[in-house]
Amino acid sequence: MTRGWHDRPPREKLGSVPLSVRFCGRIFAEQELQLLREMARDYAGLGVTEIARTVCELLDWKRANGRLKDQECRQLLARLRDQGWLTLPPVRNSGPRGPRRIVLSEASAAQVTLEGSAGEFEPLELRVVESPSESRMWMELIERHHYLGYRVPVGANLRYIVRSPRSAEQVLACLLWSSPAWKMAPRDHWIGWNQEQRAQNLQLVVNNSRFLILPWARVPGLASKVLGQCARQLPGDWELRYSYRPLLLETLVDARRFRGTCYRAANWIRIGQTQGRGRMDREHRAHGLAPKDIYLYPLCRNVQQQLCRPSNITPLSGPDR
């Protein structure tokens, strides 16, 4: 029987490489896993980041635009290390890499209440977070005010801060768009793709993994307006950064906390529920504990047919941003 990711090696064989591992939508065969172990052993002096980049080059593990999936590769190396299948060099102290523990400041504390109709706050400004100062602000606001808090996003992602001329410097909302879930039965059934088509075109789906209306923005209808404008703006912003345009948006709504009103008002389609497992619950221990409502928003006509076609994304060279 083929041994996979779920099968922890028995103690007497701890250290043996598994026959296959599925990670971030790719299956790594035993020979490739052996290469990872040899790279970690023979090039320990390079450091984890350099090892990950080298592995991505050797295995041609790249995004649709040709940029290396070094973030995902570092996670895979760490997983294999934790399972006892390889050894990694200690992480070098090369300066801040985006703090995992967010230090909260007065900048993200409660602010003056903003009230009025959503129309009174138009035009909305949805700004892609790029500068260090805006990045710190975004992380603070999410950590302090979003019920899930801040987590370092893995893979392709865009963050937005939303303001309005009426709100001046006060932030009205924050959004995070990131890589989609690898498998969701209702979504995959709605699209109608097979496993090969999903593996090829999954990058054309983008997940709204954080959406926060700040507590001082008491503006009815604001959330749906933000979602509507972001759906129009995101494809261009995503193409500018990653050199291809997404075709479908998805999100998961915790039905125990929210009714999904703003998504429905913005014409998102509820297609079912998840099984209640997170992306990392590979042993199905949390099955059914926290099912989420799945909402989709097509960005083009005939989106199902488009997602089932052979990918026409042309990889581009150049460093990752």
Number of C-alpha atoms within 10 A of each C-alpha: 4 7 13 18 17 11 12 16 18 9 7 7 9 12 17 15 24 22 17 17 21 13 15 19 13 11 12 17 16 15 13 18 20 18 15 25 19 14 18 23 15 10 15 16 13 14 15 22 15 15 25 25 18 19 22 21 15 12 13 13 18 15 17 21 18 19 20 23 23 24 16 18 23 19 15 18 22 17 15 22 16 12 17 15 21 22 17 20 14 10 9 9 7 6 6 7 7 12 11 11 11 17 11 15 12 8 12 20 11 12 14 10 13 16 14 13 12 18 13 14 19 14 13 21 18 21 16 18 20 11 9 10 9 16 17 19 20 22 24 23 25 25 19 18 17 17 11 10 14 19 14 9 15 13 14 19 17 19 21 22 21 22 21 17 13 13 17 9 10 20 21 27 22 25 23 20 22 21 21 23 18 15 15 15 12 17 20 15 11 13 17 15 18 11 10 11 15 21 15 18 21 21 23 20 22 27 19 22 17 20 18 18 20 21 16 15 20 16 19 14 16 23 21 19 19 23 20 17 15 19 17 11 13 21 18 15 17 19 13 11 15 21 16 21 20 20 22 24 22 23 22 20 20 15 14 10 8 10 12 17 13 19 21 15 15 18 16 22 15 20 14 16 20 21 18 18 18 15 11 7 11 11 11 12 10 14 14 12 10 16 20 20 21 22 24 23 21 18 17 11 9 10 14 17 11 16 22 17 13 11 15 10 16 11 15 14 10 10 8 14 7
